[in-house]
Every structure is written in structure tokens, then in C-alpha cells.
Amino acid sequence: MAPVCSRPPALRWERGRKHLPRPRGPAGKGVAGPPPPQTSLPWQVASSDPDWASYTLGVFICLSCSGIHRNIPHVSKVKSVRLDTWEDVQVEFMASRGNAIARATFESRVPPFYYRPSASDCPLLREQWIRAKYERQEFAHPERQEPYSAGYREGFLWKRGRDNGQFLSRKFVLTEREGALKYFNRSDAKEPKAVMKIEHLNATFQPAKIGHPHGLQVTYLKDNSTRNIFVYHEDGKEMVDWFNALRAARFHYLQVAFPGASNADLVPKLSRNYLQEGYMEKTGPKTEGFRKRWFTMDDRRLMYFKDPLDAFARGEVFIGSRESGYTVLDGLPPSTQGHHWPHGITIVTPERRFLLACETESEQRAWMEALQKVVDRPMLPQEYAVEAHFKHKP
């Protein structure tokens, strides 16, 4: 996707009506000069068709953003660049502003750990980024960032029960000083039900999987196995504040752990989305029978679950690099029997082969691509220690 141009466009006249021409992108669309970097966009989303504009903020926006802007009419009023008529004063204001100036005004103090959403992120993250920037002006007034910058946060979230699947209100406490996120089964409990170390914690929004638009999946290591918890809050701002508070805690932990690392090195490590998720069939080492399982590709860990909302994986497979003897093959060995889905994948590790099957060809291609990217990536020194743990797992 090409970035939009942030320069004020020239005016054009058409049948006596004044319009605002779209900022034009590359690929034969009449660029007057080199396109600006992606950071000129209103919220880091590259788009070749910024057909909308906020004439009160002076920024060009995409269709998706325009819907969010319409929900804050006391701050932002939206018009179509192509279809609506523009008053002289509105055109002059757009010409005097633009995305770059708005960014300098409303994004001057964004904390390095604060998550900047992309076009593929869930609606909640995109909405709260726009509200934080324009409505609450948190990034122009750092004192308004206290909910996720203070180093300590506590509150109640709806948490899914491990065994019964019911969501119950639970008290959560995040403390950077202890490097941990805790939750308590009762508000007056003295001891936490679980302690999740910031060192091994990850959080990612999963609204479709959890069945709530504010659903967040938190993972951590318990006894060297991945443990999932699923939470949400009815207030979208509260949930995104929790998410960014977790990222802040991770950021400050990593600053201490890697004192010479730059922000650019640390920020990608604060939280991660899964490389791929979905159902596949698998067979175990001692049986020919294939069973349907939910698979999650989390960096080099390929995990499978009986149900997508299980607390623990039924199994985990470490996916190393090609140099270490790992390969991903299209299809299954000719003698393979018992699978119902026709599109096979064979994962070869130094110890054994894992046989998987996808229902559709497009799903197989997506899994092959995700697995191949991991195999093609050289292993880091710390990943060899993780691999060794998998080899010695009982």
C-alpha cells in the first residue's frame, strides 16, 4: 500500500464547485514529487486512496478512519474529498495544515512503548489510538498518560475460567517493581492465584476468538509450558490502557536486561501477534489416526489445542532454522492414511516428522508461508537454549 501525500493539494474547479483533490500516490497517479514516509499518515496506515478528510483537524484519512472520526464529531468533522463540496475557508484550512503538521501537534510525546496500530489491527486498537490522539490529546499532554505509564496498575477484568469456560470478574495487579502481572480469585485475597513474570509475558487482542470486541489473550510460561488466559473489559479505553501498561512494563524490563539496546531494537519485542492460527489435522508419533486440532504459531513455538480457548496446549513443537535441520515440505508421505483433509504439510525436525493436513489449499499456503519464514530465519543464541529444552522435555 502506498503512503498518502501530506502536502496541501492545489485547488481545482469543476462546474462552479470547489473540490479538494485527493493526495495522489505512485504507480502512474500523477505524483508531483517523491511520496513522504508512512509516518505522515494520520495513524500509521498506508493507503493509496485517502478519499476522506477531517476539515476541523486538517488531515487526510482513509475510509476506515473516517468512520471512527465520525464518532467524535465534537473533535473531528469529515467530508469526502471527491464527492462533497468544500467551502473556501475549509480548503484554506486544509492547505495550511496537512498530516505532517497534525502529527507534530498531536503526536509530539507518544511513548516509545505505546502501540501504533496498522490497517490489519482490530477496530478497538484503531479507535482508541485516534481517540487518544485527537479527543484526549494524550500525546500532547504526558500527564494524561498516567494510566499506562505509572509502573503500577490494578483493576478488575472479566477472565475466562480454565475449566468451566465462564467469564468471572477478577482483580489484576501489574507491578513493574516486582516485574509481574498477578490476578486474584477474590478481591480480598492476600495471595494471588497466578503470578505472570513480565519477562515471559505476551498480550495480543483476539476479539473473534474470545467472542468480545475487547478480548485480550495473555500468555506466559508456567513450568516452561505456555499458559493462556483470556480477559476483557466492557470499556474499550480500559482494555487498551491495560495492553499498553503491559507493553510499558515489558519495555522497562528490556531496558534493564539490554542496557545498550536502542528503542528501535526493543519496541518489536514488547508484544507480538501470532504468525498463523487455525484448525489442522495432526497425527501423533504412535498412531495413524488424524485428529482436528487448533494450531497457533507463536514465533518458533507451534502449539496445538483441542479448543482455541484452552488454557494449556496439548503439545508444542519447536521450529528451528534450516541450518539446524528443520524443513517444511508440501504434502504428506505417499503411505500416509487416515487424514480427512487433502492438503498436507510435513514438518521435518532433527528428531522426527510431524504430519499435518489442512482443509483448503489457501489454508495450506498460509501455513506453509508462515512456517517457511521461521525456518528461513537464522536462530538467535537464546533460541538454542529453548530448542534444547524442547529436546529434553519429558
N, C-alpha and C positions, 0 to 999 in steps of 0.2 A: 504494500500500500504506500502511495507516495504522500509525503507531507504537504500540508497546505501552505500557501504563501501568506506570510504575516504582514506584508506591506499593504498600505491602504491602496485599493484599486482605483483606477481612473473612473470618472463618471461616464455614462453613456446615456444617450437619449433615444427613446423609441416611441413613436406615435404620441409625442407630447407628455409621456410619463417618464419619470426619473426612476431608474433601477440601479441596484448595486450589482455590478458584475461579479461573478464568482471568482475567488482566487484560483488561478489555473495551475494545474500540475504539469508534470513532464509527459513524455510519450506523445508528442505532437499536439499538445493542448495549448500552445502559444505562450510559453514561459518567457517573460520579459527579462529574466535574469536567473541566476542559479537559485534553486529552491533552498529555503532556510532549513536548519536542522529540525528534527522532530520536536525538540523542546519548545518550539514556537507554538505548538498546538495547545488548545485550552486545557486538556488533561492527559497529554502524552498519547493520544490516539491518532495514529496516522490515517489520513483519509484523503482520497483524490477527489471527493465530492463534498466539500463543505458548503452545502446548499442553504445553510441557515446562519443567522447571525443574531446576537443579543445586542440590540441597539441602545440598551442602557449601560451595558458593560463595555461595548466596543470590541467584541470578539467574534470571530467566525467559528462555527461549531458544526458538528455532523448531525445527522438525523437523530441518532441515538441520544446524543447530549441534549438536543433541542427539547425532547420530552421531559428530561429532568429539569431543565431551565424553566419550562412552563409551570412546574410545580413550586417554583419560588418567585411568583410574579411581583412580590414586593421588592425583589432584588434584580430580577432579570426579565426583560420583555423581548420576545422572539419574533422575528419575521423571516419569511423566505427570501433568499437573495434573488431568486428568479421570478417568483410569482407575485410577490407583494409590491405595492407602491411605497416609495420612500420619500419622506419629506426632506427638504433641503437641510434642515438642521440635523436630521438623523444621519444623512450622508456625510455632512461635515464632521459630525462627532466620530463616525466610523473612520474617516480619513485621518483624524487627529489621534486616534487610539491604535487599535490593532492588537493582535495576540501578544506580541513581544512586550509592549508597554503594560498590558494587563498582567502578564506573567511577572514582570518586575515589581508590580504593585502588590499582587495577591499571593505570590509565591516566594517572597523575599526571604522568609525564615522557615522553610519546610525542613523539619528534622531529617537527617540522613536516613533514619530507620523507618520513616513514615512510608507506607506502601502507596506507590503511584499506580493506579490501575491501568490496564490495557483494554483494548476492544474486546478481548476474549474473557475478561473477568466478569463476575456475577454482577447483576444490577445494583446490589447493595453497595459494593465497593465503589462503583462509579458514582452513584448518587451521593454517598457520604463524602467522597473527595470533592465534588462540586459544591456541596453544602458547606463543607469545612472551609473551602477556599473563598467562596463569594458571600455566603449567607452569614457564617460565623466569623469569617476572616481570621481563622486561627493562625495562618501562616504570615500574617502581618503583625499579629499581637501574640508573642510567645507565651505570655501569661495565661492564655486560653488553651494551651496545650497540656496543662497540668493533668488531666485525666489519664493520659498515656505517657507522660514524661516524668512523673514524680518518683518512679522507682518502687512504688508500693500501690497496690490496688486491691480492693476487696469488694465483694458484692455477690448477688445471687444470680445463678444461671439455671435454666432447665437442662438437666442432664439425663441422658438415656440410661436406664438400668441395664446392667450387664446381663442379667438372667431373664427378667420379665419384659424387657423392652419398653417399659413405661418411662415417661419423662417426669422427673421429680425435681423440685426446687432444691438446689444445693448451694452452700456457701463456698465461694472460691476466694483464695488469698494468693496474690502474686507478690513476692518479696525479692527484690534484686539483692538485698544484703545476704539472704540465705541462698540465693540462686535457685529458687524453686517456685513452682506453682502447686498449691495444695487445695484439696477440697474436703469438706466435712459433711458427714451424713446428717448432722443436726447442727443448728445454729449455735447451740450452747456447748457443743462437743469441745473438749480440750485437746484431743488428739485427732489429727487428720486421717481420713480414710485412705488417702493416697498422697504421696509426695512425688512430684514430677520435676526432675532436675532440668534446669534451663539448658544445660549442656547438650542434652539429647532430645529436646522438645521441638516439635514442629506443629504448625497450625495452618489449615487451609480451609477455605469456605467450600461447603458441599451442600448447597440448598436442595438439589434434586435428590441426592442420596438420602439426606436426613428428612426430607419432606417438609422443610420450613425455609422460607426465603432468607432467614438469618442464620441458617445452620452452619456450625463450625466443627470441623473434625480436628481434634488434638491428638497427636501421637507422641509417645515417649517409650523409652526402653525400660522394661521391667524384667529382671533376671536375664538380660541380654536378648529378650524377645520383644517384638513390637506390641505395644498395648494401645488400643484406640478408645477414646471417649468422644461422645457426640453431645454437643451443647447448642443452645440457642438462647436468645433474649428477645422479647417482643419489641423492644426499642432498638431500631437499627443502629443508631448512633452508639448506644451502649456496647453492642456487639463489635462494631468496628473499633471502638476505643479499646476493648479488651484485646483484639487482634494486634493493634499497634503497640499496646503496652507489652505484649509478649515479644514482639519484634524489638522493642526498645531494650528489654531485658537481655535478649539474645545479643544485641549489638554491644551492649556494655560488657557482657561476659566475654565476647570475642575480642574486644579491645584489650582486655587484660590478658587473655590467652595468647594473642598475637600482637604484641605491642608495636611491631614495626609495620603492620598491615595498614593500607590506606582504606578510606571509606568505600572506595570502588571495589576493593577486594572483599570487604566484609559484608556489604549490603546483600549480594546474591545468596549469602549463607544464612540469612535471617529466617526465612521461611521458603518453602518450595511447594509447588503444585506437583501432583503426580504426573509422571510421564505418560501413563496409559492406565485405564481401568476398564473392566468389563468381564463378561462371562466367557469362559473357555471350558472345554472338556480336558480332563487330565487322567492319566493312569499312574498308579503307584509302582514302586520297584518290584513288588511281588505279585501283582495281579494284572490281568489283561483288561479288566473292566474299566471303562472310562466313566468318569463322573463329572457332572457340571459343577463348576466352582467359580466364585467371584475372584478375579485376579486384580492386584494392584501393583504397578511398577513404581516403586519409590526409590529413585536414584539407582543404586546397584542391588537393591532388595526386591525380588519378585515374590510377592506374598499371595497366598490363596486362602479363601474363606468359604465356609458353607453359605453364609449370608453376608451381604455387603456391610451390615451393621454389627457384625460380630466384634467382640472386644479383642479377641486374640486370633491370629492367623492359625489355620490348620497346619501350615508349613511355610517355610521361607527358603528361597533359593538365591544364593549369591551369584550375580552375573559379573564376571571379571572381564578382562580385556583379551583381545585376540592373541597378544603376545604371551598371555598366561594359559593358553589352551582352551579358550572359550569360543564357540562358534554357534551361529544361528542358521539353520537350514530350512529351506522351503519344502514342506511336505513331510510325510512320515515314511519310515522304512516299509518296503513292499509287503512284508509279512504281518504288518500291524492289523489287528482286528478289534472289534468291539466299540469303535467310535461311531457316534451318530452324525456328527458334523463333518463335512467333507474337506475342510481347508486346514491342512495340518501344518504344524511347526515343530521342529526338533531342535532343542537346545542341548548342545554338547558341552559338558564341563569336564575337567580332568578326572572326575570320579565316575560320572555316569551320564546317561542321556535322559532328558525329560521330554516326553511326548505330549503335545497339546493339540487341540483341534478347535477351530473357530466355525461359527455358523455361516458367516458370509465371507466372500472374498475381500470385501472392503475392510472388514474387521481384521482379517489375517494380514493385510497390507499394513494397517495401522500398527499392529503388534510387531510385525517384522521390522518396520521402520524404527519404532521405539527401542526394541532390543538391539538392533544393529548399531544405533547411535551409541549405546552404552558399551557394546563390545569394541567398537572402533576407538573409544576414548581410552588413552593410557591411564593406568591405575596410579593413584597418588600413594605416597608412602603409608599413610594411615589406613588406606583401604586394604593393604596386605594384611594388617592385623585383623580387620573384620573378616577377610577371607579365611584366615587361619582359625578364627573362632567357629565359622560355619563348618570347617572340615572336622573339627573336634567336638561338634555338637552331639550329645547322646542320641 
